[in-house]
Amino acid sequence: MLTTYYYIDLYNKQTQNRPESEREYFMRMAYEMEQTRITEKRAARKQKMSSLFAAVARLFKVKRTPSLESLYGH
């Protein structure tokens, strides 16, 4: 069973130390740019949601009472 993966393993070990081809470089750069764009969109969406929640929280201001006695009017 282990011998079926021997050729794949041997190929992977041979390709570890070879230089990156031009196509692989451009594909990697495109992938990294896409991931950067996704991360920036996610951060913008997170910022938008947090500012929205902060705006909603400002609408519902609750004053804290100094003590329990003042809450009951004593």
Secondary structure, DSSP 8 states (H G I E B T S, - for coil): -GGGGHHHHHHHHHHTTS---HHHHHHHHHHHHHHHHHHHHHHHHHHHHHHHHHHHHHHS-----S-HHHHHT-
